[in-house]
Structures are given as structure tokens and as C-alpha cells.
């Protein structure tokens, strides 16, 4: 039996031998990570440096792009190391750090998208009162609400999982996750499971209720409003809805995979889907918002052309 004092590392068992192709996978993942860093940093700089973009919608987008950097940095460096390694192990402290980063990233992402839907609701349903309802101070409070609760909740999750006495150290994934580590415990983990379900419920259903409510209100205004109102709703809500559906698909699979037996799903597909919510939003969101929102697109073109000269 392996107890808690003996488990100084975990084995990531989802990796398999790829032979010489590991260099191809390494370069591919490296290119994706460089693109994520470049695209998200570019948009953060554009929003921060341009005063015309210091509006609530763009400040919430800036928060979203910062979170994309945070979440991808919690995954990609480790993924790159493991791809080249012949022994897929990770130290226990780094594993706990990765759990904290991955779970706080997911909570922040969904909460950020929920606050963005509320901002669109105010802009579309109350255009005349929008500047009064969404002041700079309120934006600062909303951004604090987006970041602080998920960080604190996930920080206080660590004391529940770190001291667990374990009977094994094999995690059947390509990165560390909370439930996989808890399942290795030698004794009853009811408290951990209940706490995990409560946190998951609040992290998912709290933002989800806000998103559903705001979009029902937006749809009501669109059906009863003018053509101009509908065009404004479509232009600003389309990228948000695409981001929401993209992230929700990956997060939903990850939640299901952590709680249910997915052994019937092919290993390659399981790996791809488990990585989806950590890799696709950081790639897709900057592309989508950078191309779809004209103010960001024009400013990016201007900045790139100025750098070129």
C-alpha cells in the first residue's frame, strides 16, 4: 500500500508511445501555444492601450483574454514536457498546482461569459440607461467577482485533497485533475465528493441561470424591437454565444468524464475532448472577437501596420 507520505509523484497513464511522431506533436503543440500567447497578448495590449476601447464590453473581453493565457499556461508547458518525456510522471506539488490552475480557469471562464451576457442584456434592453447602470466602478467590481471567488474556492479545495492517504499514484489522463486524485484515496472521501459536487453546481448553475435569464430578455426585446435593435443584438451576441457554446461543450464532457466511466470511448477521443476546454477557447476566442468586432479589428490592423513600419 502506498500512503500519503510515499506518494511524491503521480503517473499520467493516458500518454502512449508515439515513436518519432512525438517531435511532430511537440512542434504542433508548441505552435498552438505560441499562437495563443501572441493572439491573446495582442488583444490585451490593444484594449489596454486604446482609450476608445475602455468600455465595459471590451474590459470584460480583456479579462477573458487574460484568463485564456492563465488556463493555457496551466496546461501547455506541462504538456510539452510530457510529450518529449519517456516517463510520464509529475511531482505531487506540481500536480496540485495544475489542479488549482485548471479548475480556477474553468470557473473564471464561465463566470466571465455570464457577466458578459449580463452586460449585453443591459446594452440592448436599456441602451439609454446603460452608461449609468454599467459605470467603471461597477465594471471593476464585476471583474473582481469574476476572479476572486473561483480563486478562493479552488485554493480552499487543496487542503481537502493534499493530505489524503492514497493507495496508488496512477492518473488516467494527460494532466492532473481533482477527481482523479481523490479516487486514489484509501479511505472514504464522501466529504470531498460532496464538496466537489456543491462547488461544481454553484460554478455551473449560478452563471447558467444568469445567462439563460439575460438571453431570454434579449430575445424578447429583439422580437418586439426595431430592425436596428435586432442588428445590434446579432452583431454583439453572436461571438459571445459562439464562445459560450464552445467552452460549454468541452467543460460538459470534462465534468461527465470525471464523474462517470468513459472507458467505452476511444482513448484518443477521450484525450482530445478532455483537452478541448483548455485548448480551443484560448485559440478560438481571440480569433473570433478580433475578426468579428470592428473596433478591435481596425485597431489591431493599425497597430500591426505601425509595427511593420
Secondary structure, 3 states (H helix, E strand, C coil): CCCCCCCCEEEECCCCCCCCHHHHHHHHHHHHHHHHHHHHHHHHHHHHHCHHHCCHHHHHHHHHHHHHHHHHHCCHHHHHHHHHCCCCEEEHHHHHHHHHHHHHHHHHHHHHHHHHHHHHHHHHHCCCCHHHHCCHHHHHHHHHHHHHHHHHHHHCCHHHHCCCCECCCEECCCCCCHHHHHCCECCCCHHHHHHHHHHHHHHHHHHHHHHHHHHHHHHHHHHHCCHHHHHHHHHHHHHHHHHHHHHHHHHHHHHHHHHCCCCCCCHHHHHHHHHHHHHHHHHHHHHHHHHHCHHHHHHHHHHHHHHHC
